[in-house]
Amino acid sequence: MALKQLMIQKKIDQRKSTLDELVGKEEGFKQRSEELSSSLEEAQTDEELETVEGEINGLEEERNELSEQKSNLENEITELESELEQLNSKTPVNNERGKQQMKNENVEVREAISEYVRTKGQTRAGFSSVEGGALIPEELLTPQEAPEDMIDLSKLVNKKKVNSGAGKYPVIKKSGSKMTSVAELASNPELAKPTITEVPYDIETYRGYIPVSQEAIDDADYDVTGLIADEISDQELNTKNAAIATVLKTATAKAVTGFDGLKGVFNKDVKRVYNAKAIISASLFNELDITKDNSGRYLLQDDVTVKSGKRLFGHEVVVLDDDVIGTASGDLVGFIGDPKAFTTLFDRKKVSVKWVDNDVYGQLLAGFVRFDVEATDSEAGFYVTYTPETTA
């Protein structure tokens, strides 16, 4: 096994070990739940009931956090195992089975697209076309092999695959409504009606140039399609991140001062029905990361299960470059709320390449992706601007 595979396997083992620890904690929750159930039955006064209710709410919050941590770990393990499988599949094998790893039709499409590129668009047989260009099949687009600190915001928001260029998406707002108890044979009480809004979407086409040198085109052994797929995956990730961040910045603006100001947003401004996260600028992360309480303890909590390695008041922290979630270097800003409820990515799932004319450079190979990002629940978060608390 090559060093790359060994490194990935090590990461998988570490995450599985952490996952086992979380499963062990779940068993503890069951015991605490049984104890609280007994306490609830034994409660005699309103004061005792309130005490038990507080403990139940605390247990539910811990359980939700644990569930989120487990989900993140399971997703990471799945992605790493998929990456390991792809690397292993690229390892040369000498038997006939190894030669058949890629389906014949994918090989033919890959070769046809490569020929399209080499002939500068003159050869158009063997692949699906869209608007005069070559449609890149989804199975040829390998997952983005991003650096460890690269964030894919599309994994944090609601994602809907659409088959049309425009439409409306119905959104039911989280209200926190509850059912009402009724006596036997009594008429049904009127329940709170859900608030349904229709969010219009309009798929946009994003274009970027693919750097394909003449040497790569002339070299018959060079995997031109692979080069294109890698470049498009990289550009698609950056483009979607920027579009999602732009929508997050449209959340209701809120200025906060100091750690207590941030805590107020989590505690009272964002409703409990939302799964809140802190998607913040690198400068704000640094400001919070070096802040200590009166006892000299750092206020951000360590958590190896999230990419940033930190949590804020028990909530996941996601760190973006200043000019992505903000506008300039040094901006102390961020989105606090539920990005999945606040934002929806409407993905057209069409990726294509096409030779286009350029007045200066002649013909350039352009890559196209199609999607739209819209805010779907304005109450799900806030765009905060942070001011450090000044000491007297």
C-alpha positions as CSV (number, residue, x, y, z in Angstrom):
1,M,0.0,0.0,0.0
2,A,1.4,3.4,-1.0
3,L,2.0,6.2,1.5
4,K,-1.1,8.1,0.4
5,Q,-3.3,5.1,1.0
6,L,-1.6,4.4,4.4
7,M,-2.3,8.0,5.4
8,I,-5.9,7.8,4.5
9,Q,-6.3,4.5,6.2
10,K,-4.8,6.0,9.4
11,K,-7.4,8.9,9.2
12,I,-10.2,6.3,8.8
13,D,-9.0,4.3,11.8
14,Q,-8.8,7.5,14.0
15,R,-12.3,8.6,13.1
16,K,-13.7,5.1,13.6
17,S,-12.1,5.1,17.1
18,T,-13.7,8.4,17.9
19,L,-17.0,7.1,16.6
20,D,-16.8,4.1,18.9
21,E,-16.3,6.5,21.8
22,L,-19.4,8.5,20.8
23,V,-21.4,5.2,20.6
24,G,-20.2,4.5,24.1
25,K,-21.5,7.9,25.3
26,E,-24.9,7.0,23.7
27,E,-25.2,4.1,26.1
28,G,-24.7,6.5,28.9
29,F,-27.6,8.7,27.6
30,K,-29.9,5.7,27.8
31,Q,-29.1,5.2,31.5
32,R,-29.5,8.9,32.2
33,S,-32.8,8.9,30.3
34,E,-34.1,6.1,32.5
35,E,-33.0,7.9,35.7
36,L,-34.8,11.1,34.5
37,S,-37.9,9.0,33.7
38,S,-37.9,7.8,37.3
39,S,-37.3,11.3,38.7
40,L,-40.2,12.6,36.6
41,E,-42.6,10.0,38.1
42,E,-41.4,10.8,41.6
43,A,-41.7,14.6,41.2
44,Q,-44.4,16.1,43.5
45,T,-44.1,19.9,43.2
46,D,-43.8,22.4,40.3
47,E,-40.2,23.2,41.5
48,E,-39.2,19.5,41.2
49,L,-40.9,19.3,37.8
50,E,-38.9,22.4,36.6
51,T,-35.7,20.8,37.9
52,V,-36.3,17.6,36.0
53,E,-37.4,19.6,32.9
54,G,-34.1,21.5,32.9
55,E,-32.2,18.2,33.1
56,I,-34.2,16.7,30.3
57,N,-33.6,19.8,28.1
58,G,-29.9,19.5,28.9
59,L,-29.8,15.8,28.0
60,E,-31.6,16.5,24.7
61,E,-29.1,19.2,23.7
62,E,-26.2,16.8,24.5
63,R,-27.9,14.1,22.5
64,N,-28.4,16.4,19.5
65,E,-24.7,17.5,19.7
66,L,-23.6,13.8,19.9
67,S,-25.9,12.9,16.9
68,E,-24.4,15.7,14.9
69,Q,-20.8,14.7,15.8
70,K,-21.6,11.1,14.8
71,S,-23.1,12.2,11.5
72,N,-20.1,14.4,10.7
73,L,-17.7,11.5,11.5
74,E,-19.7,9.0,9.4
75,N,-19.7,11.4,6.5
76,E,-15.9,11.9,6.8
77,I,-15.4,8.1,7.0
78,T,-17.5,7.5,3.9
79,E,-15.6,10.2,2.0
80,L,-12.2,8.9,3.1
81,E,-13.2,5.3,2.2
82,S,-14.4,6.4,-1.2
83,E,-11.1,8.3,-1.8
84,L,-9.1,5.2,-0.7
85,E,-11.1,3.0,-3.0
86,Q,-10.4,5.3,-5.9
87,L,-6.7,5.4,-5.2
88,N,-6.6,1.6,-4.9
89,S,-8.5,1.3,-8.2
90,K,-5.8,3.3,-9.9
91,T,-3.1,0.9,-8.7
92,P,-1.8,-1.1,-11.7
93,V,-2.9,-4.8,-11.9
94,N,-1.6,-7.5,-14.2
95,N,-4.7,-9.6,-14.6
96,E,-7.6,-9.3,-17.0
97,R,-10.0,-8.2,-14.2
98,G,-8.0,-5.1,-13.6
99,K,-8.2,-4.1,-17.2
100,Q,-12.0,-4.1,-17.0
101,Q,-12.3,-1.7,-14.0
102,M,-13.8,1.1,-16.1
103,K,-16.9,0.5,-18.0
104,N,-16.5,0.5,-21.8
105,E,-19.0,3.3,-22.4
106,N,-17.1,5.6,-20.0
107,V,-13.9,4.8,-21.8
108,E,-15.5,5.7,-25.1
109,V,-17.0,8.9,-23.8
110,R,-13.7,9.9,-22.2
111,E,-11.8,9.3,-25.5
112,A,-14.5,11.2,-27.5
113,I,-14.2,14.2,-25.2
114,S,-10.4,14.1,-25.4
115,E,-10.7,14.0,-29.2
116,Y,-13.1,17.0,-29.1
117,V,-10.5,19.0,-27.2
118,R,-7.5,17.9,-29.4
119,T,-9.4,18.9,-32.6
120,K,-10.5,22.2,-31.2
121,G,-14.1,21.3,-31.4
122,Q,-14.0,19.9,-34.9
123,T,-14.8,16.2,-33.9
124,R,-18.2,16.0,-32.1
125,A,-19.1,12.3,-32.2
126,G,-19.3,9.9,-29.3
127,F,-20.6,12.2,-26.5
128,S,-23.7,14.2,-25.5
129,S,-23.6,17.8,-26.5
130,V,-25.2,20.9,-25.0
131,E,-25.2,24.3,-26.6
132,G,-22.5,23.2,-29.0
133,G,-20.2,21.9,-26.3
134,A,-19.3,18.6,-24.8
135,L,-21.4,17.5,-21.8
136,I,-19.1,16.0,-19.1
137,P,-20.9,12.9,-17.5
138,E,-21.2,13.1,-13.8
139,E,-19.4,9.8,-13.3
140,L,-16.3,11.2,-15.0
141,L,-16.1,14.1,-12.5
142,T,-14.0,12.7,-9.7
143,P,-14.6,14.1,-6.2
144,Q,-12.6,17.2,-5.3
145,E,-9.3,16.2,-3.7
146,A,-9.1,19.4,-1.7
147,P,-6.5,20.3,0.9
148,E,-7.6,19.4,4.4
149,D,-8.5,23.0,5.3
150,M,-10.7,23.5,2.2
151,I,-14.4,23.9,3.2
152,D,-17.2,22.7,0.9
153,L,-20.2,24.9,1.9
154,S,-22.5,22.9,-0.3
155,K,-22.3,20.2,2.3
156,L,-23.7,22.5,5.0
157,V,-26.7,23.9,3.1
158,N,-29.9,22.3,1.7
159,K,-29.2,20.9,-1.7
160,K,-31.9,20.2,-4.3
161,K,-31.4,18.7,-7.7
162,V,-33.6,20.4,-10.3
163,N,-34.3,19.5,-13.9
164,S,-35.5,22.8,-15.2
165,G,-33.9,26.2,-15.6
166,A,-36.3,28.0,-13.3
167,G,-39.1,27.2,-10.9
168,K,-40.5,27.7,-7.4
169,Y,-39.5,25.7,-4.3
170,P,-42.0,25.5,-1.4
171,V,-40.5,26.1,2.0
172,I,-42.3,25.3,5.3
173,K,-40.8,27.5,8.1
174,K,-39.9,25.8,11.4
175,S,-42.4,27.2,13.9
176,G,-41.9,25.1,17.0
177,S,-45.6,24.4,17.0
178,K,-46.8,21.4,19.1
179,M,-49.8,19.1,19.3
180,T,-52.7,19.5,21.7
181,S,-53.9,16.8,24.0
182,V,-57.7,16.0,23.7
183,A,-60.1,13.9,25.7
184,E,-61.5,10.7,24.2
185,L,-64.2,11.3,21.6
186,A,-63.7,15.1,21.9
187,S,-63.6,17.1,18.6
188,N,-60.2,17.8,17.1
189,P,-58.8,21.2,18.2
190,E,-57.6,23.6,15.6
191,L,-53.9,23.2,15.0
192,A,-51.4,25.9,14.0
193,K,-51.3,26.2,10.2
194,P,-47.8,25.8,8.7
195,T,-46.3,28.8,7.0
196,I,-45.5,27.9,3.5
197,T,-43.6,30.3,1.2
198,E,-42.6,29.7,-2.4
199,V,-39.0,30.6,-3.1
200,P,-38.3,31.2,-6.8
201,Y,-35.0,30.0,-8.3
202,D,-33.4,30.8,-11.7
203,I,-30.5,28.6,-12.7
204,E,-27.4,30.6,-13.7
205,T,-24.6,29.5,-15.9
206,Y,-21.0,30.1,-14.6
207,R,-18.1,29.9,-16.9
208,G,-14.4,29.6,-16.3
209,Y,-11.4,29.0,-18.7
210,I,-9.7,25.6,-18.5
211,P,-5.9,25.9,-18.9
212,V,-5.1,23.2,-21.5
213,S,-1.7,23.6,-23.1
214,Q,-1.0,22.7,-26.7
215,E,1.5,20.1,-25.4
216,A,-1.2,18.3,-23.5
217,I,-3.4,18.3,-26.6
218,D,-0.7,17.0,-28.8
219,D,0.4,14.3,-26.4
220,A,-1.8,11.3,-27.3
221,D,-1.0,9.5,-24.0
222,Y,-2.1,12.5,-21.8
223,D,-5.5,12.1,-20.1
224,V,-7.0,15.4,-21.3
225,T,-10.4,14.6,-19.9
226,G,-9.0,13.9,-16.5
227,L,-7.2,17.2,-16.5
228,I,-10.5,19.0,-17.5
229,A,-12.5,17.1,-14.8
230,D,-10.0,18.0,-12.1
231,E,-10.0,21.7,-13.1
232,I,-13.7,22.0,-13.3
233,S,-14.2,20.3,-9.9
234,D,-11.8,22.9,-8.4
235,Q,-13.5,25.8,-10.1
236,E,-17.0,24.5,-9.2
237,L,-16.1,24.2,-5.5
238,N,-14.7,27.8,-5.4
239,T,-17.7,29.2,-7.3
240,K,-20.3,27.5,-5.2
241,N,-18.6,28.5,-2.0
242,A,-18.6,32.1,-3.1
243,A,-22.3,32.0,-4.2
244,I,-23.3,30.4,-0.9
245,A,-21.3,32.8,1.2
246,T,-22.9,35.7,-0.7
247,V,-26.4,34.5,0.3
248,L,-25.3,33.9,3.9
249,K,-24.2,37.6,4.0
250,T,-27.8,38.6,3.2
251,A,-29.0,37.4,6.6
252,T,-30.4,40.0,9.1
253,A,-27.5,42.1,10.2
254,K,-26.6,42.2,13.9
255,A,-23.8,44.0,15.6
256,V,-22.5,42.3,18.7
257,T,-19.9,43.3,21.3
258,G,-17.8,40.8,23.2
259,F,-18.3,37.2,24.0
260,D,-21.6,37.9,25.8
261,G,-23.0,39.5,22.7
262,L,-22.3,36.4,20.6
263,K,-23.7,34.2,23.3
264,G,-26.9,36.2,23.2
265,V,-27.3,35.5,19.5
266,F,-27.1,31.7,20.1
267,N,-29.2,31.7,23.3
268,K,-32.1,33.9,22.4
269,D,-32.0,35.3,18.8
270,V,-31.7,32.0,16.9
271,K,-34.7,29.8,17.7
272,R,-34.1,26.5,19.4
273,V,-35.7,24.6,16.4
274,Y,-32.6,25.5,14.3
275,N,-29.3,23.6,14.3
276,A,-27.1,26.7,14.7
277,K,-23.5,26.9,13.6
278,A,-20.9,29.7,13.5
279,I,-19.6,30.3,9.9
280,I,-17.0,33.0,10.6
281,S,-14.1,34.9,9.0
282,A,-10.5,33.8,9.8
283,S,-9.9,37.1,11.6
284,L,-12.9,36.6,13.8
285,F,-11.9,33.0,14.5
286,N,-8.4,34.3,15.5
287,E,-9.9,37.0,17.8
288,L,-12.1,34.4,19.6
289,D,-9.4,31.8,19.7
290,I,-7.0,34.0,21.7
291,T,-9.7,35.3,24.1
292,K,-9.6,34.0,27.7
293,D,-12.1,34.1,30.5
294,N,-11.4,35.5,34.0
295,S,-9.8,32.2,35.0
296,G,-7.3,32.3,32.1
297,R,-9.1,29.6,30.1
298,Y,-9.5,29.9,26.3
299,L,-13.2,30.4,25.5
300,L,-13.4,28.2,22.3
301,Q,-13.8,24.5,23.1
302,D,-11.6,21.9,21.4
303,D,-13.4,19.3,19.2
304,V,-11.5,17.0,16.9
305,T,-14.7,15.9,15.1
306,V,-15.1,19.2,13.3
307,K,-12.8,20.7,10.6
308,S,-11.9,23.8,12.6
309,G,-11.1,21.8,15.7
310,K,-13.2,24.2,17.8
311,R,-16.7,24.8,19.0
312,L,-18.3,28.0,20.2
313,F,-20.8,27.5,23.1
314,G,-21.2,23.9,22.0
315,H,-21.8,24.8,18.3
316,E,-19.7,23.9,15.4
317,V,-17.3,26.6,14.1
318,V,-16.6,26.8,10.3
319,V,-13.8,29.1,9.3
320,L,-13.7,30.9,5.9
321,D,-11.3,33.4,4.4
322,D,-12.0,37.0,5.4
323,D,-12.9,38.1,1.8
324,V,-15.3,35.1,1.3
325,I,-17.7,35.6,4.3
326,G,-16.7,39.3,4.6
327,T,-15.4,41.9,2.1
328,A,-11.8,42.6,3.2
329,S,-8.9,41.3,5.2
330,G,-9.5,41.8,8.9
331,D,-13.3,41.7,8.9
332,L,-14.7,40.4,12.1
333,V,-17.9,39.0,10.7
334,G,-19.8,35.7,10.3
335,F,-23.1,33.9,9.9
336,I,-24.6,32.5,13.1
337,G,-27.6,30.2,12.5
338,D,-28.7,27.2,10.6
339,P,-27.2,27.3,7.1
340,K,-29.2,24.3,5.9
341,A,-32.5,26.0,6.8
342,F,-31.4,29.4,5.7
343,T,-29.9,28.5,2.3
344,T,-30.8,26.1,-0.6
345,L,-28.5,25.2,-3.5
346,F,-30.5,24.4,-6.6
347,D,-28.2,22.2,-8.6
348,R,-28.8,21.7,-12.3
349,K,-26.1,19.0,-12.4
350,K,-24.9,20.0,-15.9
351,V,-21.1,20.4,-16.5
352,S,-19.8,21.0,-20.0
353,V,-16.8,22.3,-21.9
354,K,-16.8,24.3,-25.1
355,W,-14.2,26.1,-27.3
356,V,-15.0,29.8,-27.4
357,D,-13.6,32.7,-29.4
358,N,-11.3,35.2,-27.7
359,D,-10.4,38.5,-29.4
360,V,-6.8,38.4,-28.1
361,Y,-5.8,34.8,-27.6
362,G,-7.9,33.0,-30.3
363,Q,-9.8,30.0,-29.1
364,L,-10.0,29.1,-25.4
365,L,-11.5,26.0,-23.7
366,A,-14.3,27.1,-21.3
367,G,-16.0,25.1,-18.6
368,F,-19.6,25.7,-17.6
369,V,-21.5,24.8,-14.4
370,R,-25.2,25.6,-13.7
371,F,-26.8,26.2,-10.4
372,D,-28.6,28.8,-8.2
373,V,-28.4,29.7,-4.5
374,E,-31.3,31.3,-2.7
375,A,-32.2,32.2,0.9
376,T,-35.1,30.0,1.9
377,D,-35.7,30.9,5.6
378,S,-34.7,34.4,6.7
379,E,-35.4,33.6,10.4
380,A,-32.8,30.8,10.5
381,G,-29.7,33.0,11.1
382,F,-28.0,36.4,11.4
383,Y,-25.0,38.1,9.8
384,V,-23.0,39.4,12.8
385,T,-20.3,42.0,13.0
386,Y,-18.2,41.5,16.1
387,T,-16.6,44.2,18.2
388,P,-14.1,43.1,20.9
389,E,-15.0,44.1,24.4
390,T,-12.7,46.9,25.6
391,T,-11.2,46.5,29.0
392,A,-11.2,49.5,31.3
